[in-house]
Amino acid sequence: MAAPASRRARRLFRIARIFARYDILGALIELGAAPGALRLLNPFFRSRKTRHLRIGQRLALAAQELGPSFIKAGQTLSTRADLVGEQVAIDLAGLQDRLPPFPSEAARATIEAELGRPLSELFAEFDDVPVAAASIAQVHFAVTTDGRPVAVKVLRPQIEKQFADDLDLFDLGARLIERWQPKFRRLKPRAVVETLRESVQIEMDLRFEAAAASELAENFEGDPGFRIPKVDWERTGRRVLTLERVSGIRVGDVEAFEAAGVDPRIALGNASRAFFNQVFRDGFFHADMHAGNAFVDPKDGAIIAIDFGIMGRLDKRNRYFLADMLLGFLNGDYERVAQVHFDAGFIPANQSLPLFTQAVRSIGEPLMGRPLSEISLGRLLAQLFQITETFQMETQPQLLMLQKTMLMAEGMGRQLDPSVNMWELAQPLIEDWMMTHRGPAARVGQAVEDGIALVERLPRLVAAMDRLTQRLEKEGAAIDPSSLERAEEQRHSRAVVPWPIWVLVGLALGAALFG
């Protein structure tokens, strides 16, 4: 349900005021995202106090002040270097998802309402001071009535309503941005908002996070180098998640590693193997694997992951595309890299394969002769996405999430041991997987498998075509093309809003899409 007009107006004016404080309109103009009408307003929305900061720094500060939905939007855009530029993306990647905690009384009330039992029947101890507070939830330590130490994650009060209101503004603004700047249609601003909406909806049902933790634990059952805390399903619901409490050395705490006698290279090897297996073996990966979401077990150097609200998936087709592309880069086969983009349908068929091959070479040639330990695969993907605008490549959200995750994983690896690249440690796994799944024998097997799948689908395709033909025969004369055109015009006319709201929504979207 849409927010009341008065509440929406207050929110818009607050957004406009914060935009002025951080010179966000000027940032949008520099990014080429502001239409002529808003450019005229720039003299009235400038701040000398923050003009010395980089665009990305101003956007990050504004997002932090505007609250949870803008923080999430900024984090989403940190994966979109193709949209905001590499430096802005880097600045937004540093956006901290930390907010002041909400009262423990509200947390206790949420737990009791969600689980339908008094807190005393669930926990023998409950620490009222949270150990972490983020945009969507906060975490309390507790001890169950049967003596098990746990971590209890509780959603913020009214957080669903707050996000719903702002996401409605983001969506309206995205439609206006697509009208103002047709060049942004290829980058799918409305799809960015929809992706954010879907991600937030999943994050705000903690049962999904519990299921993700359970699936990841199942994938790594028997692997001593990567561990997932157990889910306490009895104490988990839509707004409450209870996990086994885990502890270890924070990634990057060099002194603690030395004191515990842990070799960081062992931990780095475990991290690199776990990431490779998640992406290529399972196609299901932790998409928020920064240093704050991982511990190292001082006993054996195993990686212990936490916070499973943001997960990524890659189907077999995308994994094979990624493997072929990376293998092409590492072997200097730029035509192969370009061809797999066309084969996957990522680059339109009307584009020039030789020209795209030349563009790919501009990225890959500086890598030739360098050891794998000196290559950032996350940065390589980011550079590739940046050049695709010329060739009308549409945004691939699943690959953008992976690219962001690769950069996070590489950053965590550098904190563990700056002298070693995690991909160097994973090289044997990469080579074995490539040979098994993308070698000559595997390609023949895949071709046979695809042929069998096509034959199996033929009866369904024929039946579907038959049903479609029968329906068209029945409805043929009933469809009036001019009525469809009128309906489309009416649909667009309903999106028109009074010009003051139009301007404020434009300002709101600026913060939503770019900070």
C-alpha positions, 0 to 999 in steps of 0.5 A: 500500500502506498504511503499517505501523501503527507508522509511522502511529501515530508520524506521528499523534503527531507531528501531534498534538504540532505541533497542540498547539504551534500551537493548531490544535484551537482554530483548527478550533473557530473555523472550525466544523470540530471536532465536540463530542468534539474540543472537549472536548480543546481545553484540553489542546491549547492553546499560549499562545506562538502564540495571538496569531497569526491562524488562517491564520498558525498553520495555515501554520506547522504545515503548514511544520513537518509537511512536503511533503504538508501544505504542498501541502494548505495551498496547495490550501486557499488556493484555498478561501476558501469553505471556510476564509474569505478571511483564512485563504485569504490567509494560506495563499497565502503558504505557502512551498514551500521545504525544506532541500535533500537531499544532492547524492549522492542527486540524482546517484544518482537521475539515473543510476538513472532515465536508465540512464547515468553522470552523466559521459555526460550532463553535462560539468558538474553543480553540486552546490549546488541553486539551488532546493529545494521540497517535491517536488523540487530543481533543479541547474544543469548543462551537457550534454556538447554544451555546452548550459546546462540546469536539472535537476529531481530528485525527493526520495528516498522522496517518493512514499512520504511523500505516499502515507502522509499522503494515506491519512490525509487521505482517512480523516480526510475521511470522518470530517469528512463524518460529523461535520459534514454541512454540509461535504459540499457542499464535498466534503472527500473531493474536495479530498483526491482532487484533491490526490492527483491533482495530486501524482501528476502532479507526481511524474512529471516526464514529465508536467511535460515534456509540459505545458511542450511543449504550452504552448510549442506553443500560443505558437509564434511569440508573441515575448512569452511563452517556454517553455524547451525540454525535453531529452527525452534527459535526462528521465524519471519522476524527472528533468526537464531543461530549457533554462536560462533567465535574466532579471530577477525580477519585482518587481526594480525596480532591475534593470528600471531598470538594464536600461532595460526598461519594466515596462508592456511586460512587464505587457502581455506577461503579461496577453496571455499569461494571457488567451490561455492561459485563453480561447484555449487552455483550458490555463494555467499554474496556479502563475504567481507572481513566482518562476516568471517572468522578464522578458527584459531585451532585449524584455520578454518573459515567460519561464515556468518550473515547469510542475508545476501546470497547469489546463484549462478546456473550451469549456463552462467558458470560455463560462460564465466569459465570460458571467459576467464580461461580465454583471458588467461590464455590470451584468446580474446576472440574466444572471450568475445565469442562467448559473449555473443553465444550467451546473447549478452552482446546483440548479434548486430554488433561487430565481433572483431571490434568487440574482440579488440575491446577485450584485448585492451583489457586482457593484453596488460595481463599477459605475462603476469602471474595469476597471483598479480591478477584481480579477477574481480577488477577484470570483470569490472573493466569488462562491464565498463567497456560493454556500453559501446556494444549495447550489452544489457546488465547481467545482475547475476554477474554483477553480484559475483563481480562484487563478491569477487572483489570482497573475497580478494580484499579479505584475502589481502587482509589474511596475507597481502603477499599471496593472491587467493586465485593462485592458491585456487589454481589447481582447483580451477585447472581441474574444474576447467578440464572436467567441465570445459575440456574437449570431452566435456564439450562433446558430452554437453552437446549430446546432453543439449540434444537430448534435452531438445528432443525431450522438449519437442512434444511440449513445444508442439503442444504449446504451439498448437494451443497458441494457434487455437487461441489466435484462431478464436480471438483473431478478429476480436483484437483491435490494434488501435485499442492496444495503442490507446491503452498504452497511452492511457497507461503512460498518462497515469504516470504523470505527476504535478511538476513540484513532486516531479522535481522532488522525486527526481532528487529522491531518485538521485540519492536512491540510484547514485548514493 
